[in-house]
Amino acid sequence: MSVWLLPENIADMLPREARVIEAMRSSFLSLVTSHGFEIVRPPLVEYVDSLLTGTGGDLDLRTFKIVDQVSGRTMGIRADMTPQVARIDAHILNREGVSRLCYVGSVLHARPLHPMASRQPYVAGVELFGSTSAYSDKEVICLGLEALRTFNIQNIMLDLGHTGVVKAILDKDPASGSVQDQILFALSHKDRTSIEEFRGVLQDRTVDALLKLAVMFGDESVLDKIAEEFSDYPEILPILDHVRWLGRMSGADGVSYDFADVHGYQYLTGVTYSVNIPGRYQAVLRGGRYDDIGARFGRRRPAVGFTLYLREIVAVMDTRRPYAVLAPINDEDPLLNAKIKELRSKGLIVVQSLPEDSIESLEEAYRLDEELLFVDGTWTVTERSVGRRI
Ligand SMILES: N[C@@H](Cc1c[nH]c[nH+]1)C(=O)O
């Protein structure tokens, strides 16, 4: 095996991807900081005790574990930044009231989210702590969609759900506690056969409700059908009203509701949402409300946030080579150097060609349609005659 081969689902970020990711990182940060979100940079590794406390078994399985040679304790490489940011809010900043935090960085997955997905996603997200208001859900969802629009993603279809619907059904059945994870798994895969197998363990009414819920998804009209079909679970009604309102306020081009598939990690406790785009297997945006994550640390803070998977988004973006102007090198020519400086300050890429440069290699990186020529006593950007030697 070649020594330079990389592990499965791990890949270099080559110039085109890295360039676009960097542009996305900075436009994301300028958008969310303009909404009052402060940047934090949690560490790559932490003791698993703090990294995974309050999260579900799914995140545990996805986390790479290593032994810390200094303390002998087990550390985890972050698979998700949300719990880290929640730790910062609850125990480091320790603020009263609302705090708005944002982040960008790499996470590492022991198992990919999808067979085709990278095991080193590059993520960007926001987390809003300290508010249970419906407006905080709305603020975060709208901001997530606005971020996608700044990346030129058109026709955004939002998937909305809420963990409270399944919870209302399961809470009424004392036997559900021990099989909850299996039920959630079967539900999210719309696996009616596996749900049916719980008959006998769970009450018939619970199994019937779950079977019904598994096939009830779609546009806003499904909310009325659920309200009708689940009339013996009245606690569902305010949840349906809340997600209906969120769907309408979100500004998405289309909204689909599904309460069987909670779109994200198991720590979510309220509204859940995700955005998928055609041609990608994994959601490009995932998020929701997770009010309980800090409870086991002794500080429960209401929380809501979203995470964008930037490498998934780059895959559908226009990554064409940028324009660049070709220029000669001449240290003795102040006019030339002043002109180059001026062009660069306007945001243009100016490449000064070295003797070893080859036009073919340069053109792999840039669209070199123009060059800087000395015409009538001034350095002028001129159309480059194709094939001209440097
Ligand atoms: N970090 C979660 C999404 C999320 C952010 N905040 C709440 N949930 C994920 O990657 O799926």
The ligand as a Tripos MOL2 file, in Angstrom:
@<TRIPOS>MOLECULE
LIG
   11    11     1     0     0
SMALL
NO_CHARGES

@<TRIPOS>ATOM
      1 N1        -24.3190   20.1380   16.1710 N.3       1 LIG1
      2 C1        -25.5110   19.5020   15.6540 C.3       1 LIG1
      3 C2        -26.5340   20.5050   15.2320 C.3       1 LIG1
      4 C3        -26.9490   21.4120   16.3350 C.ar      1 LIG1
      5 C4        -26.4430   22.6230   16.6550 C.ar      1 LIG1
      6 N2        -27.1110   23.0270   17.7420 N.ar      1 LIG1
      7 C5        -28.0010   22.1280   18.0450 C.ar      1 LIG1
      8 N3        -27.8980   21.1310   17.2260 N.ar      1 LIG1
      9 C6        -25.1460   18.6320   14.4460 C.2       1 LIG1
     10 O1        -24.0820   18.7650   13.9220 O.co2     1 LIG1
     11 O2        -25.9760   17.8680   14.0240 O.co2     1 LIG1
@<TRIPOS>BOND
     1     1     2 1
     2     2     3 1
     3     2     9 1
     4     3     4 1
     5     4     5 ar
     6     4     8 ar
     7     5     6 ar
     8     6     7 ar
     9     7     8 ar
    10     9    10 2
    11     9    11 1
@<TRIPOS>SUBSTRUCTURE
     1 LIG1         1 GROUP 0 **** ****
